[in-house]
Amino acid sequence: MTVDRRRWIAGAGASILAPATAEAAGGAPMYDYLFLDLEAPAGTPPAKAYADQVRARAGGIAAAGGQVLGLFTPQLGWRSRQAALLVGWRPDAPGRQAEMEALAKLEGVGKAERQRMAATARPTAGDAPKPGGIYVHRWFVIGAESLDEVVALSTEGWRDFEARFDTNIFGLFAAERSAADAAAGVTRLLLITRYKDHGVWETSRDPSTAAMATFMRRQKLTRDTWAASTLLTGI
């Protein structure tokens, strides 16, 4: 049976499924996004110190059913000591919880905020971020009932967007809904887009393109949004 990811993620009442339920519904890979406030001894770049520790754990993460997809470090929009780690997991990953807890407690981590996520239209299993360029992380807060429409508008706009500009949409992820999300009737989405450079990012804002016209329709369904540009560090 073919699983419609958008309907699967929306679920009954357009709520994001818990990981255990999601795994049963088609075996799609799951993701963790760990947003970090880092500390390090004077003279040591905090992201490098953290990345070195993650590399040392790579074998254990793989054995637990996971793959580190990248560590993102700030260009614009984050503080210099902040970073985000993206980890993909097999749906049957036996050690996901233990490994994520360990990654959040590595030496030099002052604070870690974990988002459990499911892919919508992208990425698909086996996808990994391409090296080079910049990666813009944009969060959207939308009404939970709008999830299917927002994903459809996104995929429609990406066709013109990627053909016209030196860009690649790596992923549009739906974050597992918190109690606050449910109470407010919202869903949070994370869009991760690679651009050749900041110049392309600015040029792609051209309101006359078919892509931007579609994204403006998406904007009308968006209650809040914010973004930061980052660099990808391979692990």
Residue frames relative to the residue before (quaternion, step in Angstrom):
aa qw qx qy qz dx dy dz
M 1.0000 0.0000 0.0000 0.0000 0.00 0.00 0.00
T 0.3478 -0.7291 0.5517 0.2077 3.57 -0.97 0.88
V 0.2754 -0.7726 0.5544 0.1409 3.55 -0.83 1.02
D 0.3112 -0.7113 0.5997 0.1938 3.57 -0.88 0.96
R 0.3625 -0.7811 0.4586 0.2195 3.59 -0.21 1.26
R 0.6551 0.5214 -0.3411 0.4274 3.57 0.90 -0.84
R 0.6812 0.4596 -0.2989 0.4851 3.59 0.94 -0.83
W 0.6080 0.5512 -0.3527 0.4495 3.56 1.07 -0.69
I 0.6912 0.4654 -0.2878 0.4720 3.58 0.87 -0.95
A 0.6363 0.5259 -0.3379 0.4520 3.56 0.99 -0.83
G 0.0776 -0.8460 0.5215 0.0787 3.57 0.91 -0.97
A 0.7299 -0.3684 0.3065 0.4874 3.54 -1.27 -0.24
G 0.8317 0.0938 -0.1001 0.5380 3.54 -0.72 1.06
A 0.5009 -0.6854 0.4059 0.3385 3.60 1.24 0.45
S 0.4146 0.6939 -0.4881 0.3291 3.60 0.96 0.81
I 0.4940 -0.6542 0.4848 0.3049 3.56 -1.09 0.74
L 0.4240 -0.7307 0.4806 0.2352 3.53 -0.80 1.04
A 0.5199 -0.5913 0.5075 0.3500 3.54 -1.20 0.53
P 0.6726 -0.5412 0.3150 0.3943 3.60 -1.09 0.65
A 0.6602 0.5162 -0.3348 0.4307 3.61 0.84 -0.86
T 0.6624 0.4890 -0.2996 0.4820 3.57 1.01 -0.82
A 0.6409 0.5394 -0.3229 0.4404 3.56 0.96 -0.86
E 0.6313 0.5379 -0.3408 0.4426 3.56 0.98 -0.78
A 0.6589 0.5004 -0.3126 0.4665 3.58 1.01 -0.78
A 0.6992 0.4662 -0.2594 0.4759 3.59 1.11 -0.68
G 0.8634 -0.1368 0.0270 0.4849 3.54 0.40 1.24
G 0.4271 -0.7478 0.4436 0.2480 3.60 1.19 -0.04
A 0.2800 0.7752 -0.5241 0.2147 3.60 1.04 0.64
P 0.5373 -0.6070 0.4583 0.3645 3.62 -1.08 0.62
M 0.2686 -0.7433 0.5928 0.1547 3.54 -1.23 0.57
Y 0.2469 -0.7820 0.5636 0.0991 3.56 -1.24 0.43
D 0.1542 -0.7408 0.6425 0.1209 3.50 -1.32 0.52
Y 0.1452 -0.7543 0.6384 0.0490 3.53 -1.07 0.92
L 0.0757 -0.8147 0.5747 -0.0129 3.55 -0.40 1.27
F 0.1380 -0.7953 0.5882 0.0502 3.57 -0.45 1.25
L 0.1491 -0.8571 0.4925 -0.0239 3.52 -0.56 1.29
D 0.1597 -0.6821 0.6995 0.1412 3.49 -1.30 0.63
L 0.1411 -0.8474 0.5116 0.0144 3.55 -0.43 1.27
E 0.1435 -0.7404 0.6495 0.0967 3.49 -1.30 0.53
A 0.0445 0.7935 -0.6060 0.0346 3.58 -1.15 0.54
P 0.6214 -0.5267 0.4051 0.4153 3.61 -1.18 0.41
A 0.6490 -0.5241 0.3796 0.4001 3.57 -1.17 0.59
G 0.8024 0.2799 -0.2226 0.4777 3.55 -0.95 0.93
T 0.6722 0.4469 -0.2966 0.5103 3.59 1.25 -0.10
P 0.4040 -0.6995 0.5224 0.2730 3.62 -0.65 0.99
P 0.4451 -0.7355 0.4272 0.2800 3.62 -0.52 1.08
A 0.6462 0.5188 -0.3430 0.4423 3.61 0.97 -0.72
K 0.6335 0.5222 -0.3385 0.4598 3.61 1.03 -0.73
A 0.6459 0.5167 -0.3260 0.4578 3.56 0.92 -0.85
Y 0.6628 0.4885 -0.3061 0.4778 3.58 0.99 -0.81
A 0.6493 0.5289 -0.3207 0.4425 3.60 0.91 -0.91
D 0.6261 0.5407 -0.3406 0.4468 3.59 0.98 -0.79
Q 0.6692 0.4914 -0.3018 0.4687 3.58 0.98 -0.80
V 0.6316 0.5209 -0.3346 0.4667 3.58 1.04 -0.74
R 0.6270 0.5333 -0.3391 0.4554 3.60 0.97 -0.81
A 0.6518 0.5269 -0.3141 0.4459 3.54 1.00 -0.81
R 0.7055 0.4362 -0.2534 0.4978 3.58 1.19 -0.49
A 0.3736 0.7830 -0.4549 0.2011 3.60 1.27 -0.14
G 0.6569 0.5208 -0.3188 0.4423 3.57 0.93 -0.86
G 0.6720 0.4948 -0.2931 0.4665 3.56 0.97 -0.85
I 0.6250 0.5273 -0.3362 0.4672 3.57 1.05 -0.75
A 0.6509 0.5094 -0.3140 0.4671 3.59 0.97 -0.87
A 0.6595 0.5083 -0.3092 0.4594 3.58 0.95 -0.85
A 0.6689 0.4901 -0.2839 0.4814 3.58 1.18 -0.59
G 0.6182 -0.5784 0.3411 0.4086 3.60 1.27 -0.03
G 0.6497 0.5419 -0.3079 0.4353 3.58 1.24 0.27
Q 0.1514 -0.7523 0.6304 0.1172 3.51 -1.38 0.16
V 0.3422 -0.7143 0.5688 0.2218 3.56 -0.82 0.98
L 0.2496 -0.8032 0.5304 0.1063 3.57 -0.61 1.17
G 0.7672 -0.3169 0.1725 0.5303 3.57 1.19 -0.30
L 0.2869 -0.6874 0.6355 0.2031 3.48 -1.36 0.42
F 0.1828 -0.7989 0.5692 0.0663 3.57 -0.75 1.07
T 0.1209 -0.8042 0.5814 0.0249 3.56 -0.80 1.07
P 0.6126 -0.6575 0.3112 0.3090 3.59 -1.02 0.80
Q 0.1481 -0.7033 0.6854 0.1169 3.45 -1.40 0.60
L 0.7822 -0.1032 0.1162 0.6034 3.58 0.62 -1.17
G 0.7833 0.3835 -0.2623 0.4129 3.54 -1.01 0.80
W 0.7311 0.2905 -0.2147 0.5788 3.60 1.23 -0.34
R 0.5517 -0.5687 0.4828 0.3729 3.55 -1.25 0.34
S 0.6628 -0.5646 0.3256 0.3685 3.54 -1.16 0.66
R 0.7207 0.4250 -0.2499 0.4874 3.61 1.11 -0.56
Q 0.5573 0.5987 -0.4037 0.4098 3.60 1.21 0.17
A 0.0288 0.7734 -0.6321 0.0374 3.54 -1.25 0.51
A 0.2056 -0.7588 0.6002 0.1474 3.57 -1.30 0.22
L 0.2006 -0.7653 0.6053 0.0880 3.54 -0.97 0.96
L 0.1368 -0.7848 0.6017 0.0575 3.58 -0.85 1.01
V 0.0259 -0.8015 0.5957 -0.0455 3.56 -0.73 1.13
G 0.2052 -0.7652 0.5986 0.1184 3.57 -0.94 0.92
W 0.1528 -0.8073 0.5687 0.0395 3.56 -1.09 0.78
R 0.4876 -0.5953 0.5472 0.3294 3.52 -1.18 0.63
P 0.5863 -0.6052 0.3888 0.3725 3.62 -1.02 0.63
D 0.7320 0.3805 -0.2302 0.5161 3.58 1.17 -0.52
A 0.2386 0.8145 -0.5045 0.1584 3.60 1.24 0.36
P 0.3303 -0.7982 0.4693 0.1830 3.60 -0.52 1.15
G 0.8016 0.3219 -0.1464 0.4820 3.57 1.06 -0.65
R 0.2379 0.8205 -0.4984 0.1473 3.58 1.20 0.40
Q 0.6982 0.4849 -0.2946 0.4365 3.58 0.71 -1.04
A 0.6802 0.4936 -0.2995 0.4516 3.59 0.84 -0.95
E 0.6731 0.4927 -0.3094 0.4566 3.60 0.92 -0.84
M 0.6598 0.4982 -0.3251 0.4591 3.61 0.92 -0.78
E 0.6187 0.5237 -0.3462 0.4723 3.57 1.05 -0.68
A 0.6566 0.5062 -0.3128 0.4635 3.58 0.98 -0.81
L 0.6572 0.5153 -0.3111 0.4536 3.61 0.94 -0.86
A 0.6662 0.5024 -0.2943 0.4660 3.57 1.11 -0.65
K 0.7419 0.3910 -0.2055 0.5044 3.58 1.27 -0.32
L 0.3415 0.7446 -0.5123 0.2581 3.60 1.17 0.31
E 0.6613 -0.5138 0.3678 0.4042 3.54 -1.22 0.52
G 0.7814 0.3196 -0.2528 0.4726 3.55 -0.93 0.94
V 0.5679 0.5705 -0.4018 0.4365 3.60 1.22 -0.06
G 0.2259 -0.7848 0.5638 0.1233 3.56 -0.59 1.13
K 0.7803 -0.0593 0.0837 0.6169 3.55 1.05 -0.84
A 0.0411 -0.7907 0.6108 0.0070 3.56 -1.06 0.76
E 0.1033 -0.7797 0.6168 0.0308 3.55 -0.90 0.98
R 0.1750 -0.8217 0.5395 0.0551 3.57 -0.53 1.19
Q 0.0948 -0.7560 0.6457 0.0501 3.52 -1.06 0.89
R 0.2415 -0.7332 0.6191 0.1444 3.57 -0.76 1.04
M 0.0250 -0.8408 0.5381 -0.0541 3.58 -0.69 1.06
A 0.1945 -0.7247 0.6448 0.1455 3.51 -1.38 0.40
A 0.4755 -0.6566 0.4984 0.3073 3.57 -1.06 0.71
T 0.3020 -0.6913 0.6145 0.2308 3.56 -1.23 0.54
A 0.8353 0.0030 0.0212 0.5494 3.62 -0.38 -1.18
R 0.7779 0.0449 -0.0145 0.6266 3.59 1.18 -0.60
P 0.5993 -0.1693 -0.7793 -0.0691 1.56 -2.28 1.11
T 0.4122 -0.6362 0.5661 0.3239 3.51 -1.36 0.05
A 0.7104 -0.4515 0.3142 0.4389 3.55 -1.27 0.33
G 0.7896 0.2994 -0.2417 0.4780 3.56 -0.90 0.96
D 0.5320 0.6191 -0.4199 0.3968 3.61 1.21 -0.23
A 0.0236 -0.7734 0.6334 0.0101 3.56 -1.16 0.70
P 0.5775 -0.5856 0.4224 0.3810 3.62 -1.07 0.59
K 0.4396 -0.6828 0.5212 0.2625 3.57 -1.09 0.79
P 0.4945 -0.6553 0.4696 0.3249 3.63 -1.01 0.66
G 0.7417 0.4190 -0.3068 0.4245 3.53 -1.29 0.40
G 0.7357 0.4087 -0.3072 0.4443 3.52 -1.34 0.23
I 0.4757 -0.6069 0.5234 0.3626 3.52 -1.27 -0.52
Y 0.2526 -0.7433 0.5995 0.1562 3.54 -1.24 0.52
V 0.1822 -0.7748 0.5995 0.0837 3.54 -0.74 1.11
H 0.1805 -0.7573 0.6237 0.0703 3.53 -0.89 1.07
R 0.0234 0.8063 -0.5878 0.0620 3.58 -0.52 1.18
W 0.2190 -0.7635 0.5994 0.0991 3.51 -0.85 1.08
F 0.1148 -0.7561 0.6414 0.0621 3.52 -1.17 0.76
V 0.1424 -0.7238 0.6646 0.1188 3.53 -1.18 0.67
I 0.0218 0.8115 -0.5789 0.0760 3.56 -0.61 1.16
G 0.5883 -0.5150 0.4599 0.4209 3.54 -1.27 0.20
A 0.5549 -0.6410 0.4054 0.3418 3.59 -0.87 0.90
E 0.6480 0.5367 -0.3203 0.4353 3.58 1.08 -0.67
S 0.6607 0.5297 -0.2941 0.4432 3.60 1.26 -0.35
L 0.3883 0.7739 -0.4583 0.2006 3.60 1.23 -0.15
D 0.6770 0.4907 -0.3132 0.4502 3.60 0.75 -0.98
E 0.6797 0.4951 -0.2989 0.4512 3.58 0.90 -0.91
V 0.6477 0.5138 -0.3259 0.4585 3.60 0.96 -0.80
V 0.6520 0.4940 -0.3218 0.4768 3.61 0.95 -0.80
A 0.6544 0.5105 -0.3194 0.4574 3.61 0.94 -0.83
L 0.6558 0.4935 -0.3136 0.4775 3.60 0.94 -0.82
S 0.6242 0.5433 -0.3408 0.4462 3.58 1.00 -0.78
T 0.7007 0.4617 -0.2853 0.4631 3.58 0.76 -0.99
E 0.6043 0.5440 -0.3546 0.4618 3.59 1.09 -0.65
G 0.7042 0.4724 -0.2680 0.4574 3.59 0.86 -0.95
W 0.6083 0.5894 -0.3628 0.3885 3.59 1.03 -0.72
R 0.5866 0.5994 -0.3856 0.3845 3.61 1.01 -0.69
D 0.7152 0.4045 -0.2477 0.5133 3.59 0.83 -0.94
F 0.6290 0.5778 -0.3264 0.4049 3.57 0.98 -0.89
E 0.7315 0.4197 -0.2425 0.4796 3.59 0.78 -1.01
A 0.6366 0.5210 -0.3337 0.4603 3.59 1.13 -0.58
R 0.7174 0.4751 -0.2371 0.4510 3.56 1.07 -0.79
F 0.8059 0.2213 -0.0772 0.5436 3.60 0.99 -0.83
D 0.5310 -0.6018 0.4858 0.3461 3.57 -1.28 0.39
T 0.3611 0.7179 -0.4830 0.3478 3.52 0.42 1.35
N 0.0516 -0.7642 0.6390 0.0717 3.53 -1.35 0.25
I 0.3036 -0.7235 0.5913 0.1863 3.55 -0.87 0.99
F 0.2399 -0.7801 0.5577 0.1510 3.57 -0.47 1.12
G 0.8253 -0.1700 0.1466 0.5182 3.58 0.73 -0.95
L 0.1226 -0.7123 0.6815 0.1147 3.49 -1.35 0.49
F 0.0668 -0.8404 0.5359 -0.0457 3.53 -0.28 1.35
A 0.2729 -0.7186 0.6132 0.1821 3.53 -1.17 0.66
A 0.3370 -0.7465 0.5414 0.1900 3.56 -0.72 1.09
E 0.5563 -0.5807 0.4740 0.3587 3.53 -1.12 0.69
R 0.4415 -0.7326 0.4544 0.2487 3.56 -0.74 1.05
S 0.3427 -0.7200 0.5731 0.1889 3.52 -1.01 0.93
A 0.6780 -0.4483 0.3659 0.4533 3.55 -1.29 0.07
A 0.6381 0.5245 -0.3245 0.4609 3.59 1.05 -0.76
D 0.6178 0.5333 -0.3381 0.4686 3.58 1.06 -0.76
A 0.6730 0.5015 -0.2985 0.4544 3.56 0.85 -0.96
A 0.6569 0.5148 -0.3135 0.4530 3.57 0.95 -0.85
A 0.7192 0.4237 -0.2387 0.4962 3.58 1.08 -0.76
G 0.4307 -0.7202 0.4467 0.3103 3.58 1.26 -0.20
V 0.5557 0.6219 -0.3753 0.4045 3.58 1.13 0.61
T 0.2082 -0.7092 0.6550 0.1567 3.48 -1.46 0.28
R 0.2610 -0.7555 0.5802 0.1563 3.58 -1.09 0.74
L 0.1228 -0.7846 0.6068 0.0331 3.54 -0.98 0.97
L 0.1681 -0.7586 0.6200 0.1085 3.55 -1.13 0.70
L 0.1298 -0.7757 0.6167 0.0334 3.56 -0.76 1.15
I 0.0723 -0.7845 0.6157 0.0157 3.59 -0.76 1.05
T 0.0016 0.8204 -0.5647 0.0893 3.56 -0.49 1.30
R 0.2704 -0.7383 0.5966 0.1609 3.54 -1.00 0.90
Y 0.0739 -0.7549 0.6513 0.0246 3.55 -1.05 0.94
K 0.6047 -0.5511 0.4188 0.3940 3.57 -1.13 0.55
D 0.7616 -0.1912 0.1633 0.5973 3.58 0.98 -0.91
H 0.7119 -0.4419 0.3112 0.4485 3.57 -1.27 0.00
G 0.5752 0.5881 -0.3785 0.4243 3.59 1.14 -0.54
V 0.6562 0.4860 -0.3062 0.4893 3.57 0.98 -0.84
W 0.5999 0.5582 -0.3580 0.4477 3.59 1.01 -0.76
E 0.6855 0.4703 -0.2882 0.4753 3.59 0.86 -0.91
T 0.6647 0.5132 -0.3122 0.4443 3.60 0.87 -0.92
S 0.6542 0.5439 -0.3142 0.4213 3.58 1.01 -0.78
R 0.5548 0.6039 -0.3922 0.4168 3.61 1.26 -0.14
D 0.3473 0.7711 -0.4769 0.2395 3.61 1.28 -0.08
P 0.3258 -0.7983 0.4687 0.1919 3.63 -0.40 1.16
S 0.6100 0.5893 -0.3534 0.3946 3.61 1.21 -0.27
T 0.5686 0.6218 -0.3903 0.3712 3.62 1.18 -0.25
A 0.6094 -0.5455 0.4285 0.3840 3.56 -1.25 0.46
A 0.6147 0.5553 -0.3475 0.4393 3.56 1.04 -0.77
M 0.7038 0.4655 -0.2907 0.4511 3.58 0.79 -0.98
A 0.5939 0.5541 -0.3710 0.4500 3.59 1.08 -0.60
T 0.6583 0.4903 -0.3033 0.4841 3.56 1.02 -0.80
F 0.6664 0.5008 -0.3078 0.4587 3.58 0.94 -0.85
M 0.6008 0.5394 -0.3664 0.4625 3.61 1.13 -0.50
R 0.6069 0.5200 -0.3529 0.4866 3.59 1.10 -0.57
R 0.6289 0.5162 -0.3234 0.4831 3.56 1.07 -0.73
Q 0.6250 0.5676 -0.3365 0.4171 3.57 1.00 -0.86
K 0.6324 0.5499 -0.3360 0.4298 3.59 1.06 -0.70
L 0.6810 0.4489 -0.2778 0.5075 3.57 1.26 -0.37
T 0.5978 0.5908 -0.3353 0.4257 3.57 1.33 -0.12
R 0.3026 -0.7692 0.5398 0.1594 3.57 -0.79 1.03
D 0.7817 -0.0695 0.0571 0.6171 3.58 1.13 -0.64
T 0.0379 0.7910 -0.6099 0.0306 3.57 -1.19 0.55
W 0.0558 0.7745 -0.6290 0.0375 3.58 -1.19 0.59
A 0.1445 -0.8184 0.5559 0.0203 3.56 -1.12 0.65
A 0.0632 -0.7558 0.6489 0.0615 3.53 -1.37 0.36
S 0.2988 -0.7291 0.5774 0.2141 3.58 -1.12 0.61
T 0.0917 -0.8112 0.5769 -0.0281 3.54 -1.02 0.92
L 0.3486 -0.6695 0.5986 0.2682 3.51 -1.42 0.07
L 0.3946 -0.7130 0.5323 0.2295 3.55 -1.09 0.77
T 0.1265 -0.7555 0.6397 0.0638 3.52 -0.97 0.97
G 0.3639 -0.7369 0.5267 0.2171 3.56 -0.67 1.04
I 0.2295 -0.7638 0.5893 0.1291 3.57 -1.09 0.69
